[in-house]
């Protein structure tokens, strides 16, 4: 098969700058063992038009004028439109970038075109590649959050619609039952070998290290984690907290303006630049030297930090689409405490290979941390069970699932109807 992937318009493909770009690279290079794989991405100032890496051809295009058009789309006048039809859902959003790719696809005649998140690209690609299998891959809830009539017209042009968890897939399927047979779940993946570690040996004198790894934004619940830590800090002088991830507050139009969830709407006072500093200020001064904020860390360093931590915390407040850090921590034999939101319960069996708590509740999170801190036997049991669970989300398994979906759908399209 000739398989072509489209990255999100802002993403850097090499090295990958975000989780979806990582997914594309890891799945693409594994598929390249058996198929011809091309990844389309935005061209940087000093990049060549084509690069070959790990058997995958990367093609880079320039979207001249997209920035000016985006500024026009997000002007004050445009803010009068419905939140269900935001600028990022318009066909004009990064239109030059997508048109350049469509022209390249028309010449390449791929068998499969795999589009990440942006449904408005589906009709454009359908016109460019009328015979191709067109796959729309959703890593968020946009399908059931955006205007239904607009999305339905786009889904009519797609052959497969993938969700990154059953939470995403089921919500979209419920919103569009007429296309139910097109929806399938393909989980996000993890390079298990990169995080596989032996159990940590610790003494009673070692600090108890809590670890958070993600973008620092209100929906990720860093403020909840800080409040939980503060509740425990006085009684537990051995407790330490590391927050790894720079501030990256989600644009309002992607989150607060679009998500009607009451928990998300309650975050509005925190939804601004400077959220990370707000989190620092929530920590009483006498405890601040026990909390470490690290803006960024390469994968190798991240694996080392996970190997040296005791409990991994995922305090998300919104309906997390998947939760890749959960699997990375589990692969590292690190006990995970996470909120029961979105796709996370699909990753963890409570009290077996992880621990689930209600979202937005610092008291419940503090209780869970305190319980595991007092019970090294349970921590060890969870840490021992976690890698087996994590193996289900290895990129090798995810790649096989994607390939099978491509082949099954193509075979069904090639079979004459009776």
C-alpha positions as CSV (number, residue, x, y, z in Angstrom):
1,X,0.0,0.0,0.0
2,X,1.0,3.6,-0.5
3,X,0.1,5.3,2.8
4,X,0.3,9.1,3.2
5,X,-0.1,10.8,6.6
6,X,-1.0,14.5,7.1
7,X,0.4,16.1,10.3
8,X,-1.4,18.9,12.0
9,X,-0.5,22.3,10.4
10,X,1.5,23.6,13.4
11,X,3.3,20.4,14.1
12,X,7.0,19.8,13.4
13,X,7.5,16.3,11.9
14,X,11.2,15.9,12.5
15,X,11.9,15.8,15.3
16,X,8.3,15.4,16.3
17,X,7.0,18.4,18.3
18,X,3.9,16.9,19.8
19,X,2.2,13.6,20.8
20,X,0.3,13.2,17.5
21,X,3.5,13.9,15.5
22,X,5.2,11.2,17.6
23,X,2.4,8.8,16.9
24,X,2.7,9.5,13.1
25,X,6.5,9.0,13.1
26,X,6.4,5.8,15.2
27,X,3.5,4.1,13.4
28,X,4.8,5.3,10.0
29,X,8.3,3.9,10.4
30,X,6.9,0.5,11.4
31,X,4.5,0.4,8.5
32,X,7.4,1.3,6.2
33,X,8.8,-2.2,6.7
34,X,5.9,-3.4,4.5
35,X,4.5,-0.4,2.7
36,X,5.4,2.8,1.0
37,X,4.9,5.6,3.6
38,X,4.9,9.3,3.2
39,X,4.4,12.0,5.8
40,X,3.3,15.5,4.8
41,X,4.3,18.4,7.1
42,X,4.9,22.2,7.1
43,X,8.3,23.2,5.8
44,X,10.6,25.0,8.1
45,X,12.8,27.9,7.0
46,X,15.9,25.8,6.5
47,X,14.3,22.4,5.7
48,X,14.6,20.6,2.4
49,X,11.5,19.7,0.5
50,X,12.0,16.0,1.1
51,X,13.8,13.9,3.7
52,X,14.1,10.1,4.0
53,X,14.3,8.7,7.6
54,X,13.6,5.1,8.9
55,X,12.2,4.1,5.5
56,X,9.6,7.0,5.6
57,X,9.7,9.9,3.1
58,X,8.9,13.2,4.6
59,X,7.6,15.9,2.2
60,X,7.4,19.5,3.4
61,X,5.2,22.2,2.0
62,X,5.0,25.9,2.5
63,X,1.6,27.5,3.3
64,X,2.2,31.1,2.0
65,X,-0.4,33.5,3.4
66,X,-1.8,31.1,6.0
67,X,-0.7,33.3,8.9
68,X,-2.4,36.4,7.5
69,X,-5.6,34.4,6.7
70,X,-5.6,33.0,10.3
71,X,-5.4,36.5,11.7
72,X,-8.4,37.5,9.6
73,X,-10.3,34.4,10.7
74,X,-9.7,35.2,14.4
75,X,-10.5,38.9,14.1
76,X,-13.0,40.5,16.4
77,X,-15.7,40.3,13.8
78,X,-15.2,36.5,13.6
79,X,-15.7,36.1,17.3
80,X,-19.4,36.8,16.8
81,X,-19.8,33.4,15.2
82,X,-21.0,30.3,17.1
83,X,-18.5,28.5,19.3
84,X,-19.5,25.4,17.4
85,X,-18.1,26.9,14.2
86,X,-14.7,28.3,15.4
87,X,-12.0,29.5,13.0
88,X,-9.9,26.4,13.4
89,X,-12.8,24.3,12.0
90,X,-13.1,26.5,8.8
91,X,-11.9,25.2,5.4
92,X,-9.9,28.5,5.3
93,X,-7.8,27.6,8.3
94,X,-4.3,26.9,7.0
95,X,-5.9,26.6,3.6
96,X,-2.7,27.2,1.6
97,X,-0.9,24.4,3.5
98,X,-3.7,21.9,2.9
99,X,-4.1,22.9,-0.8
100,X,-0.4,22.4,-1.4
101,X,-0.7,18.9,0.2
102,X,-3.8,18.1,-1.8
103,X,-2.0,18.9,-5.1
104,X,0.9,16.6,-4.0
105,X,-1.6,13.9,-3.2
106,X,-3.3,14.2,-6.5
107,X,0.0,13.5,-8.2
108,X,1.1,10.7,-5.9
109,X,-2.2,8.8,-6.1
110,X,-1.9,7.1,-2.6
111,X,-4.0,4.1,-1.6
112,X,-4.5,5.5,1.9
113,X,-4.6,9.1,3.2
114,X,-4.5,9.4,7.0
115,X,-5.7,12.8,8.3
116,X,-5.1,13.9,11.9
117,X,-8.0,15.8,13.7
118,X,-9.0,18.3,11.0
119,X,-12.2,17.2,9.4
120,X,-12.4,20.1,6.9
121,X,-9.5,18.5,5.1
122,X,-11.5,15.4,4.3
123,X,-13.6,16.8,1.4
124,X,-10.5,18.4,-0.1
125,X,-8.5,15.2,-0.1
126,X,-11.5,13.3,-1.4
127,X,-11.5,15.6,-4.5
128,X,-7.8,15.1,-4.9
129,X,-7.8,11.3,-4.4
130,X,-11.3,10.0,-5.3
131,X,-10.1,6.3,-5.2
132,X,-8.1,6.5,-1.9
133,X,-9.1,5.2,1.5
134,X,-9.5,8.3,3.5
135,X,-9.0,8.0,7.3
136,X,-9.9,10.8,9.8
137,X,-8.1,10.2,13.1
138,X,-9.5,12.1,16.1
139,X,-7.4,12.7,19.2
140,X,-10.0,15.0,20.7
141,X,-13.8,15.5,21.0
142,X,-14.3,17.9,18.1
143,X,-16.6,15.7,16.2
144,X,-19.3,15.7,18.9
145,X,-18.5,19.3,20.0
146,X,-18.6,21.1,16.7
147,X,-21.6,21.9,14.6
148,X,-23.3,18.6,13.7
149,X,-24.5,19.5,10.1
150,X,-21.0,20.8,9.3
151,X,-19.3,17.6,10.6
152,X,-21.8,15.3,9.0
153,X,-21.1,16.6,5.5
154,X,-17.4,15.9,6.1
155,X,-17.8,12.5,7.6
156,X,-19.8,11.5,4.5
157,X,-16.5,11.8,2.6
158,X,-14.4,9.6,5.0
159,X,-14.1,5.9,4.8
160,X,-12.7,5.3,8.4
161,X,-13.0,7.5,11.5
162,X,-10.6,6.5,14.3
163,X,-10.8,7.6,17.9
164,X,-7.8,7.5,20.2
165,X,-9.9,5.8,22.9
166,X,-13.3,4.3,23.3
167,X,-14.3,7.5,25.1
168,X,-13.7,9.5,21.9
169,X,-15.0,6.9,19.5
170,X,-18.2,6.1,21.4
171,X,-19.1,9.8,21.8
172,X,-18.6,10.4,18.1
173,X,-20.6,7.3,17.1
174,X,-23.5,8.4,19.3
175,X,-23.5,11.8,17.7
176,X,-23.4,10.3,14.1
177,X,-25.2,6.9,14.3
178,X,-25.7,7.0,10.5
179,X,-21.9,6.4,10.1
180,X,-21.6,3.9,13.0
181,X,-19.8,1.3,10.9
182,X,-17.0,3.7,10.1
183,X,-15.9,4.4,13.7
184,X,-13.1,2.4,15.3
185,X,-10.8,2.8,18.2
186,X,-7.0,2.9,17.7
187,X,-5.2,3.8,20.9
188,X,-2.3,6.2,21.2
189,X,1.0,4.3,21.5
190,X,4.2,4.3,23.6
191,X,7.7,3.2,22.8
192,X,7.7,0.7,25.7
193,X,11.4,-0.1,25.4
194,X,12.3,3.6,26.0
195,X,10.6,3.5,29.4
196,X,11.1,-0.1,30.5
197,X,12.9,0.0,33.9
198,X,13.6,-2.3,36.7
199,X,11.9,-1.8,40.1
200,X,13.5,1.1,42.1
201,X,15.2,0.1,45.3
202,X,14.7,2.8,48.0
203,X,15.5,3.1,51.7
204,X,13.4,4.6,54.4
205,X,15.5,7.7,54.4
206,X,14.9,8.5,50.7
207,X,12.4,11.3,49.9
208,X,9.1,10.2,48.5
209,X,9.0,11.6,45.0
210,X,5.8,12.5,43.2
211,X,6.0,13.1,39.5
212,X,3.8,15.0,37.0
213,X,4.6,15.1,33.3
214,X,2.4,17.1,30.8
215,X,1.7,20.5,29.4
216,X,1.0,22.9,32.3
217,X,-2.5,24.1,31.6
218,X,-5.7,24.4,33.8
219,X,-7.4,21.4,32.3
220,X,-4.4,19.2,33.2
221,X,-5.1,20.0,36.9
222,X,-1.7,21.1,38.1
223,X,-3.4,23.4,40.6
224,X,-5.3,20.4,42.1
225,X,-2.0,18.5,42.5
226,X,-0.3,21.4,44.2
227,X,-3.3,21.8,46.6
228,X,-3.1,18.0,47.3
229,X,0.6,18.2,48.0
230,X,0.1,21.2,50.3
231,X,-2.4,19.3,52.3
232,X,0.2,16.6,53.0
233,X,3.4,18.5,53.1
234,X,3.5,19.5,56.8
235,X,2.8,15.9,58.0
236,X,5.1,14.3,55.4
237,X,8.4,16.1,55.4
238,X,9.8,13.4,53.1
239,X,7.4,14.3,50.3
240,X,8.7,15.9,47.1
241,X,7.0,16.9,43.9
242,X,8.4,17.4,40.4
243,X,6.3,19.0,37.7
244,X,7.8,18.4,34.2
245,X,6.3,20.4,31.4
246,X,6.3,24.0,30.3
247,X,3.3,26.3,30.4
248,X,1.0,25.7,27.4
249,X,-2.4,27.0,28.2
250,X,-4.8,25.6,25.6
251,X,-6.3,28.3,23.4
252,X,-9.8,29.2,24.6
253,X,-11.4,28.3,21.3
254,X,-10.0,24.7,21.6
255,X,-11.1,24.2,25.2
256,X,-13.0,26.7,27.3
257,X,-15.2,28.1,24.5
258,X,-16.0,24.7,23.1
259,X,-16.3,22.4,26.1
260,X,-19.6,22.6,28.0
261,X,-18.3,20.3,30.8
262,X,-19.1,22.1,34.1
263,X,-15.7,21.2,35.5
264,X,-14.0,22.8,32.5
265,X,-16.2,25.9,32.7
266,X,-15.3,26.3,36.4
267,X,-11.6,26.7,35.3
268,X,-12.2,30.1,33.6
269,X,-10.6,32.2,36.4
270,X,-7.4,30.1,35.8
271,X,-7.5,30.2,32.0
272,X,-4.8,32.8,31.2
273,X,-1.2,33.2,30.5
274,X,0.7,32.9,33.8
275,X,-1.1,29.8,35.0
276,X,2.2,28.1,35.9
277,X,3.1,31.1,38.1
278,X,-0.3,30.9,39.7
279,X,0.4,27.2,40.6
280,X,3.8,28.3,42.2
281,X,2.0,30.9,44.2
282,X,-0.5,28.4,45.6
283,X,2.4,26.6,47.4
284,X,3.0,28.0,50.9
285,X,6.5,29.5,51.1
286,X,7.8,27.0,53.6
287,X,7.2,24.2,51.2
288,X,8.4,25.7,47.9
289,X,11.8,24.2,48.1
290,X,10.2,20.8,47.9
291,X,8.5,21.4,44.6
292,X,10.5,21.5,41.4
293,X,9.2,22.9,38.1
294,X,11.0,21.8,35.0
295,X,9.9,23.4,31.7
296,X,11.1,20.6,29.3
297,X,13.0,17.4,29.3
298,X,14.1,15.1,26.4
299,X,12.7,11.5,26.3
300,X,15.9,10.0,27.7
301,X,15.9,12.3,30.7
302,X,12.2,11.7,31.2
303,X,12.7,8.0,31.4
304,X,15.4,8.5,34.0
305,X,13.1,10.7,36.1
306,X,10.4,8.2,36.0
307,X,12.8,5.5,37.1
308,X,13.7,7.5,40.1
309,X,10.2,8.5,41.1
310,X,7.8,6.8,43.5
311,X,4.3,7.8,42.4
312,X,3.1,9.3,39.1
313,X,0.2,11.7,39.3
314,X,-2.3,12.5,36.5
315,X,-4.7,15.0,38.0
316,X,-6.6,16.0,34.8
317,X,-9.9,17.9,35.2
318,X,-11.2,17.7,31.7
319,X,-12.2,14.5,29.9
320,X,-8.7,13.4,28.9
321,X,-8.9,11.8,25.4
322,X,-6.3,9.2,26.2
323,X,-3.4,9.8,28.6
324,X,-0.1,8.9,27.1
325,X,1.9,9.7,30.3
326,X,-0.1,7.1,32.1
327,X,1.3,4.4,29.8
328,X,4.8,5.8,29.9
329,X,4.7,5.6,33.7
330,X,3.2,2.1,33.8
331,X,5.9,0.9,31.4
332,X,8.5,2.4,33.9
333,X,7.0,0.3,36.7
334,X,5.8,3.5,38.4
335,X,2.5,3.4,40.3
336,X,0.0,5.8,38.8
337,X,-2.7,7.8,40.5
338,X,-5.0,9.3,37.9
339,X,-8.4,10.9,37.7
340,X,-11.4,8.9,36.5
341,X,-12.0,11.0,33.3
342,X,-12.2,10.5,29.6
343,X,-10.1,7.6,28.3
344,X,-8.0,7.1,31.4
345,X,-10.2,4.4,33.0
346,X,-9.6,2.4,29.8
347,X,-5.9,2.3,30.7
348,X,-6.1,1.5,34.4
349,X,-7.7,-1.2,36.5
350,X,-8.4,0.4,39.8
351,X,-6.3,-1.0,42.7
352,X,-4.7,-3.5,40.3
353,X,-2.3,-1.7,38.0
354,X,-3.1,1.9,39.0
355,X,-5.3,4.0,41.2
356,X,-8.3,6.2,40.1
357,X,-9.7,9.2,42.0
358,X,-12.4,11.7,41.2
359,X,-11.4,14.8,39.2
360,X,-11.0,18.3,40.6
361,X,-10.8,17.0,44.2
362,X,-7.5,17.8,46.0
363,X,-8.7,16.0,49.2
364,X,-9.4,12.7,47.4
365,X,-6.0,13.0,45.6
366,X,-4.2,13.7,48.8
367,X,-5.9,10.7,50.5
368,X,-4.8,8.4,47.6
369,X,-1.2,9.7,47.8
370,X,-1.2,9.3,51.6
371,X,-2.6,5.8,51.3
372,X,0.1,4.6,48.8
373,X,2.8,6.4,50.7
374,X,1.9,4.4,53.8
375,X,1.7,1.1,51.9
376,X,4.9,0.2,50.0
377,X,3.5,-3.4,49.5
378,X,0.6,-2.1,47.5
379,X,2.9,0.3,45.6
380,X,5.1,-2.6,44.7
381,X,2.2,-4.8,43.6
382,X,0.8,-2.0,41.3
383,X,4.3,-1.3,39.9
384,X,4.7,-5.0,39.1
385,X,1.3,-5.3,37.3
386,X,1.6,-2.0,35.4
387,X,4.1,-3.1,32.6
388,X,1.9,-6.0,31.5
389,X,-1.0,-3.5,31.1
390,X,1.3,-1.0,29.3
391,X,2.4,-3.6,26.7
392,X,-1.1,-3.5,25.2
393,X,-0.3,0.0,24.0
394,X,3.1,-0.6,22.5
395,X,3.5,0.9,19.1
396,X,4.0,-2.5,17.5
397,X,0.4,-3.5,18.6
398,X,-1.0,-0.1,17.5
399,X,0.7,-0.4,14.1
400,X,-0.8,-3.8,13.5
401,X,-4.3,-2.6,14.4
402,X,-4.0,0.3,12.0
403,X,-2.7,-1.9,9.2
404,X,-5.5,-4.4,9.7
405,X,-8.2,-1.6,9.6
406,X,-6.7,-0.3,6.3
407,X,-6.6,-3.7,4.7
408,X,-10.1,-4.8,5.9
409,X,-11.7,-1.6,4.7
410,X,-10.0,-1.7,1.3
411,X,-10.9,-5.3,0.8
412,X,-14.6,-4.5,1.6
413,X,-14.6,-1.7,-0.9
414,X,-13.0,-3.9,-3.6
415,X,-15.7,-6.7,-3.0
416,X,-18.5,-6.3,-5.5
417,X,-22.0,-5.9,-3.9
418,X,-24.4,-8.7,-4.6
